[in-house]
Amino acid sequence: MTAASAGGSDGGRPAPVPELRDVEQHWPVSGRPRRAKGAFVVLRTDRVRMPDGQALRDVVEHPGAVAIVALDEAGQVLLIRQYRHPVQRLLWEIPAGLRDVPGEPARRTGERELREETGYAARTWHVLTDCFTSPGISTERVTVFLARGLTEVPERGAPLRHEEAQLESAWVPLDRAVQLFLAGELHNGVTAMGILAAYAARQGGFATLREAGAGER
Protein backbone atom coordinates (compact mmCIF):
# COMPACT_ATOMS: atom_id res chain seq x y z
CA MET A 1 0.00 0.00 0.00
CA THR A 2 1.38 3.40 -0.94
CA ALA A 3 1.29 6.50 1.24
CA ALA A 4 -1.28 8.04 -1.15
CA SER A 5 -3.64 5.07 -1.01
CA ALA A 6 -3.28 4.80 2.77
CA GLY A 7 -4.18 8.46 3.16
CA GLY A 8 -7.24 8.38 0.90
CA SER A 9 -7.88 10.63 -2.07
CA ASP A 10 -7.12 13.97 -0.39
CA GLY A 11 -3.67 14.55 -1.83
CA GLY A 12 -2.13 11.68 0.13
CA ARG A 13 -2.90 13.25 3.47
CA PRO A 14 -3.55 10.78 6.32
CA ALA A 15 -7.10 10.28 7.50
CA PRO A 16 -8.19 12.25 10.58
CA VAL A 17 -7.15 10.65 13.85
CA PRO A 18 -10.10 9.53 15.99
CA GLU A 19 -10.43 10.89 19.52
CA LEU A 20 -7.72 9.25 21.59
CA ARG A 21 -9.62 8.51 24.76
CA ASP A 22 -10.43 5.16 26.36
CA VAL A 23 -14.16 4.58 26.85
CA GLU A 24 -16.23 1.98 28.66
CA GLN A 25 -17.70 -0.86 26.60
CA HIS A 26 -19.61 -3.90 27.82
CA TRP A 27 -19.93 -6.95 25.58
CA PRO A 28 -22.54 -9.36 26.96
CA VAL A 29 -21.59 -12.55 28.80
CA SER A 30 -23.61 -15.74 28.33
CA GLY A 31 -24.34 -18.15 31.15
CA ARG A 32 -22.70 -18.27 34.55
CA PRO A 33 -18.91 -17.79 34.72
CA ARG A 34 -16.72 -20.42 36.35
CA ARG A 35 -14.93 -19.03 39.42
CA ALA A 36 -11.91 -19.92 41.54
CA LYS A 37 -11.08 -17.80 44.61
CA GLY A 38 -7.54 -17.05 45.76
CA ALA A 39 -6.16 -15.14 48.74
CA PHE A 40 -7.15 -11.72 47.34
CA VAL A 41 -8.14 -12.28 43.70
CA VAL A 42 -10.83 -14.26 41.90
CA LEU A 43 -10.28 -16.05 38.59
CA ARG A 44 -13.37 -16.38 36.44
CA THR A 45 -13.96 -17.59 32.90
CA ASP A 46 -16.52 -15.61 30.89
CA ARG A 47 -18.27 -16.73 27.72
CA VAL A 48 -18.28 -13.44 25.83
CA ARG A 49 -20.71 -12.77 22.98
CA MET A 50 -18.53 -11.04 20.41
CA PRO A 51 -19.61 -9.57 17.06
CA ASP A 52 -18.45 -12.71 15.22
CA GLY A 53 -19.46 -15.33 17.79
CA GLN A 54 -18.70 -16.49 21.33
CA ALA A 55 -15.29 -16.89 22.99
CA LEU A 56 -14.01 -17.86 26.43
CA ARG A 57 -11.97 -15.24 28.28
CA ASP A 58 -10.21 -15.69 31.62
CA VAL A 59 -10.50 -12.69 33.95
CA VAL A 60 -8.60 -12.08 37.19
CA GLU A 61 -10.73 -9.89 39.45
CA HIS A 62 -8.28 -7.65 41.31
CA PRO A 63 -9.01 -4.97 43.96
CA GLY A 64 -6.66 -2.45 42.33
CA ALA A 65 -3.58 -0.76 43.75
CA VAL A 66 -1.67 2.47 44.18
CA ALA A 67 2.02 3.20 43.67
CA ILE A 68 4.11 6.21 44.65
CA VAL A 69 7.03 7.98 42.98
CA ALA A 70 8.52 9.71 46.04
CA LEU A 71 10.84 12.43 44.73
CA ASP A 72 13.13 14.48 46.97
CA GLU A 73 14.47 18.01 46.47
CA ALA A 74 17.62 16.66 44.81
CA GLY A 75 15.61 14.84 42.12
CA GLN A 76 16.12 11.39 43.62
CA VAL A 77 13.41 8.73 43.64
CA LEU A 78 12.96 6.38 46.59
CA LEU A 79 13.07 2.69 45.59
CA ILE A 80 12.50 -0.38 47.71
CA ARG A 81 13.66 -3.92 46.98
CA GLN A 82 11.13 -6.67 47.56
CA TYR A 83 10.91 -10.40 46.91
CA ARG A 84 8.27 -11.27 44.30
CA HIS A 85 7.46 -14.95 44.48
CA PRO A 86 5.67 -15.43 41.11
CA VAL A 87 8.77 -14.29 39.20
CA GLN A 88 11.32 -15.59 41.74
CA ARG A 89 13.16 -12.28 41.87
CA LEU A 90 14.18 -9.49 44.22
CA LEU A 91 12.86 -6.41 42.39
CA TRP A 92 13.62 -2.74 42.91
CA GLU A 93 10.27 -0.94 42.91
CA ILE A 94 8.50 2.22 43.94
CA PRO A 95 6.34 1.82 47.08
CA ALA A 96 2.93 0.33 46.30
CA GLY A 97 0.00 -1.45 47.87
CA LEU A 98 -3.43 -2.95 47.30
CA ARG A 99 -6.63 -0.97 47.52
CA ASP A 100 -8.06 -3.47 49.94
CA VAL A 101 -9.86 -1.07 52.31
CA PRO A 102 -13.41 -0.58 50.98
CA GLY A 103 -14.23 3.06 50.21
CA GLU A 104 -10.75 4.38 51.02
CA PRO A 105 -9.62 7.17 48.65
CA ALA A 106 -6.59 6.29 46.55
CA ARG A 107 -4.48 9.10 48.01
CA ARG A 108 -5.12 7.89 51.55
CA THR A 109 -4.04 4.40 50.53
CA GLY A 110 -0.90 5.90 49.01
CA GLU A 111 -0.14 7.89 52.15
CA ARG A 112 -0.44 4.76 54.27
CA GLU A 113 1.69 2.62 51.98
CA LEU A 114 4.42 5.28 51.72
CA ARG A 115 4.55 5.65 55.50
CA GLU A 116 4.51 1.92 56.25
CA GLU A 117 7.01 0.84 53.59
CA THR A 118 9.47 3.75 53.76
CA GLY A 119 8.87 5.81 56.91
CA TYR A 120 8.11 8.97 54.91
CA ALA A 121 5.17 11.33 54.53
CA ALA A 122 4.68 13.79 51.66
CA ARG A 123 3.33 17.34 51.60
CA THR A 124 2.09 17.37 47.98
CA TRP A 125 0.42 14.64 45.94
CA HIS A 126 -0.34 14.55 42.21
CA VAL A 127 -1.47 11.80 39.81
CA LEU A 128 1.23 10.74 37.37
CA THR A 129 -0.75 8.07 35.57
CA ASP A 130 -3.76 5.80 36.02
CA CYS A 131 -3.46 2.54 34.15
CA PHE A 132 -4.64 -1.04 33.70
CA THR A 133 -1.57 -3.21 34.25
CA SER A 134 -2.63 -6.23 32.19
CA PRO A 135 -6.04 -5.58 30.59
CA GLY A 136 -5.95 -8.76 28.53
CA ILE A 137 -6.55 -10.83 31.66
CA SER A 138 -6.84 -8.68 34.80
CA THR A 139 -9.13 -5.94 36.12
CA GLU A 140 -6.22 -4.47 38.11
CA ARG A 141 -6.09 -0.69 37.84
CA VAL A 142 -3.21 1.23 39.40
CA THR A 143 -3.04 4.91 40.25
CA VAL A 144 0.57 6.12 40.33
CA PHE A 145 1.18 9.23 42.41
CA LEU A 146 4.01 11.74 42.50
CA ALA A 147 4.73 12.57 46.16
CA ARG A 148 7.00 15.50 47.04
CA GLY A 149 7.88 17.56 50.09
CA LEU A 150 9.04 14.45 51.92
CA THR A 151 9.65 14.20 55.65
CA GLU A 152 10.50 11.22 57.82
CA VAL A 153 7.81 10.14 60.28
CA PRO A 154 8.46 8.56 63.70
CA GLU A 155 5.68 5.97 63.49
CA ARG A 156 5.20 3.77 60.42
CA GLY A 157 1.91 2.25 61.52
CA ALA A 158 1.20 -1.47 61.17
CA PRO A 159 4.33 -3.65 61.41
CA LEU A 160 5.53 -5.13 58.12
CA ARG A 161 5.20 -8.89 57.61
CA HIS A 162 6.41 -11.60 55.25
CA GLU A 163 8.14 -10.18 52.13
CA GLU A 164 7.68 -6.61 53.31
CA ALA A 165 9.60 -7.28 56.52
CA GLN A 166 12.71 -7.81 54.37
CA LEU A 167 12.53 -4.54 52.43
CA GLU A 168 15.64 -2.58 51.52
CA SER A 169 15.53 1.01 50.28
CA ALA A 170 17.72 3.29 48.16
CA TRP A 171 17.62 6.83 46.80
CA VAL A 172 18.36 6.91 43.07
CA PRO A 173 18.62 9.97 40.78
CA LEU A 174 15.58 9.99 38.49
CA ASP A 175 17.76 10.09 35.35
CA ARG A 176 19.71 7.07 36.59
CA ALA A 177 16.51 5.12 37.25
CA VAL A 178 15.40 5.75 33.66
CA GLN A 179 18.77 4.52 32.39
CA LEU A 180 18.52 1.35 34.48
CA PHE A 181 15.17 0.47 32.90
CA LEU A 182 16.42 1.16 29.39
CA ALA A 183 19.47 -1.02 30.10
CA GLY A 184 17.29 -3.92 31.25
CA GLU A 185 18.52 -3.82 34.85
CA LEU A 186 15.10 -3.10 36.40
CA HIS A 187 11.89 -4.88 35.47
CA ASN A 188 8.85 -3.91 37.56
CA GLY A 189 6.23 -2.62 35.11
CA VAL A 190 4.39 -0.19 37.38
CA THR A 191 7.72 1.23 38.54
CA ALA A 192 8.77 1.76 34.93
CA MET A 193 5.53 3.61 34.16
CA GLY A 194 5.86 5.80 37.22
CA ILE A 195 9.51 6.68 36.70
CA LEU A 196 9.13 7.35 32.97
CA ALA A 197 6.01 9.43 33.62
CA ALA A 198 7.84 11.46 36.27
CA TYR A 199 10.78 11.94 33.90
CA ALA A 200 8.47 13.22 31.17
CA ALA A 201 6.40 15.43 33.50
CA ARG A 202 9.54 17.00 34.92
CA GLN A 203 10.26 18.58 31.53
CA GLY A 204 7.28 20.87 32.10
CA GLY A 205 7.95 21.41 35.79
CA PHE A 206 5.15 18.97 36.70
CA ALA A 207 2.68 21.75 35.81
CA THR A 208 0.26 19.54 33.84
CA LEU A 209 -0.26 16.85 36.48
CA ARG A 210 -3.70 16.22 37.94
CA GLU A 211 -4.36 16.87 41.61
CA ALA A 212 -4.61 13.76 43.75
CA GLY A 213 -8.30 12.87 43.99
CA ALA A 214 -9.17 14.24 40.55
CA GLY A 215 -11.44 11.76 38.80
CA GLU A 216 -11.39 9.54 41.88
CA ARG A 217 -12.86 6.12 41.21
C-alpha positions in Angstrom: 0.0 0.0 0.0 1.4 3.4 -0.9 1.3 6.5 1.2 -1.3 8.0 -1.1 -3.6 5.1 -1.0 -3.3 4.8 2.8 -4.2 8.5 3.2 -7.2 8.4 0.9 -7.9 10.6 -2.1 -7.1 14.0 -0.4 -3.7 14.5 -1.8 -2.1 11.7 0.1 -2.9 13.3 3.5 -3.6 10.8 6.3 -7.1 10.3 7.5 -8.2 12.2 10.6 -7.1 10.6 13.8 -10.1 9.5 16.0 -10.4 10.9 19.5 -7.7 9.2 21.6 -9.6 8.5 24.8 -10.4 5.2 26.4 -14.2 4.6 26.8 -16.2 2.0 28.7 -17.7 -0.9 26.6 -19.6 -3.9 27.8 -19.9 -6.9 25.6 -22.5 -9.4 27.0 -21.6 -12.6 28.8 -23.6 -15.7 28.3 -24.3 -18.2 31.2 -22.7 -18.3 34.6 -18.9 -17.8 34.7 -16.7 -20.4 36.3 -14.9 -19.0 39.4 -11.9 -19.9 41.5 -11.1 -17.8 44.6 -7.5 -17.1 45.8 -6.2 -15.1 48.7 -7.1 -11.7 47.3 -8.1 -12.3 43.7 -10.8 -14.3 41.9 -10.3 -16.0 38.6 -13.4 -16.4 36.4 -14.0 -17.6 32.9 -16.5 -15.6 30.9 -18.3 -16.7 27.7 -18.3 -13.4 25.8 -20.7 -12.8 23.0 -18.5 -11.0 20.4 -19.6 -9.6 17.1 -18.5 -12.7 15.2 -19.5 -15.3 17.8 -18.7 -16.5 21.3 -15.3 -16.9 23.0 -14.0 -17.9 26.4 -12.0 -15.2 28.3 -10.2 -15.7 31.6 -10.5 -12.7 34.0 -8.6 -12.1 37.2 -10.7 -9.9 39.5 -8.3 -7.6 41.3 -9.0 -5.0 44.0 -6.7 -2.5 42.3 -3.6 -0.8 43.7 -1.7 2.5 44.2 2.0 3.2 43.7 4.1 6.2 44.6 7.0 8.0 43.0 8.5 9.7 46.0 10.8 12.4 44.7 13.1 14.5 47.0 14.5 18.0 46.5 17.6 16.7 44.8 15.6 14.8 42.1 16.1 11.4 43.6 13.4 8.7 43.6 13.0 6.4 46.6 13.1 2.7 45.6 12.5 -0.4 47.7 13.7 -3.9 47.0 11.1 -6.7 47.6 10.9 -10.4 46.9 8.3 -11.3 44.3 7.5 -15.0 44.5 5.7 -15.4 41.1 8.8 -14.3 39.2 11.3 -15.6 41.7 13.2 -12.3 41.9 14.2 -9.5 44.2 12.9 -6.4 42.4 13.6 -2.7 42.9 10.3 -0.9 42.9 8.5 2.2 43.9 6.3 1.8 47.1 2.9 0.3 46.3 0.0 -1.4 47.9 -3.4 -2.9 47.3 -6.6 -1.0 47.5 -8.1 -3.5 49.9 -9.9 -1.1 52.3 -13.4 -0.6 51.0 -14.2 3.1 50.2 -10.8 4.4 51.0 -9.6 7.2 48.7 -6.6 6.3 46.5 -4.5 9.1 48.0 -5.1 7.9 51.6 -4.0 4.4 50.5 -0.9 5.9 49.0 -0.1 7.9 52.2 -0.4 4.8 54.3 1.7 2.6 52.0 4.4 5.3 51.7 4.6 5.6 55.5 4.5 1.9 56.3 7.0 0.8 53.6 9.5 3.7 53.8 8.9 5.8 56.9 8.1 9.0 54.9 5.2 11.3 54.5 4.7 13.8 51.7 3.3 17.3 51.6 2.1 17.4 48.0 0.4 14.6 45.9 -0.3 14.5 42.2 -1.5 11.8 39.8 1.2 10.7 37.4 -0.7 8.1 35.6 -3.8 5.8 36.0 -3.5 2.5 34.2 -4.6 -1.0 33.7 -1.6 -3.2 34.3 -2.6 -6.2 32.2 -6.0 -5.6 30.6 -5.9 -8.8 28.5 -6.6 -10.8 31.7 -6.8 -8.7 34.8 -9.1 -5.9 36.1 -6.2 -4.5 38.1 -6.1 -0.7 37.8 -3.2 1.2 39.4 -3.0 4.9 40.3 0.6 6.1 40.3 1.2 9.2 42.4 4.0 11.7 42.5 4.7 12.6 46.2 7.0 15.5 47.0 7.9 17.6 50.1 9.0 14.5 51.9 9.7 14.2 55.7 10.5 11.2 57.8 7.8 10.1 60.3 8.5 8.6 63.7 5.7 6.0 63.5 5.2 3.8 60.4 1.9 2.3 61.5 1.2 -1.5 61.2 4.3 -3.6 61.4 5.5 -5.1 58.1 5.2 -8.9 57.6 6.4 -11.6 55.2 8.1 -10.2 52.1 7.7 -6.6 53.3 9.6 -7.3 56.5 12.7 -7.8 54.4 12.5 -4.5 52.4 15.6 -2.6 51.5 15.5 1.0 50.3 17.7 3.3 48.2 17.6 6.8 46.8 18.4 6.9 43.1 18.6 10.0 40.8 15.6 10.0 38.5 17.8 10.1 35.4 19.7 7.1 36.6 16.5 5.1 37.3 15.4 5.8 33.7 18.8 4.5 32.4 18.5 1.4 34.5 15.2 0.5 32.9 16.4 1.2 29.4 19.5 -1.0 30.1 17.3 -3.9 31.2 18.5 -3.8 34.8 15.1 -3.1 36.4 11.9 -4.9 35.5 8.8 -3.9 37.6 6.2 -2.6 35.1 4.4 -0.2 37.4 7.7 1.2 38.5 8.8 1.8 34.9 5.5 3.6 34.2 5.9 5.8 37.2 9.5 6.7 36.7 9.1 7.4 33.0 6.0 9.4 33.6 7.8 11.5 36.3 10.8 11.9 33.9 8.5 13.2 31.2 6.4 15.4 33.5 9.5 17.0 34.9 10.3 18.6 31.5 7.3 20.9 32.1 8.0 21.4 35.8 5.2 19.0 36.7 2.7 21.8 35.8 0.3 19.5 33.8 -0.3 16.8 36.5 -3.7 16.2 37.9 -4.4 16.9 41.6 -4.6 13.8 43.7 -8.3 12.9 44.0 -9.2 14.2 40.5 -11.4 11.8 38.8 -11.4 9.5 41.9 -12.9 6.1 41.2 
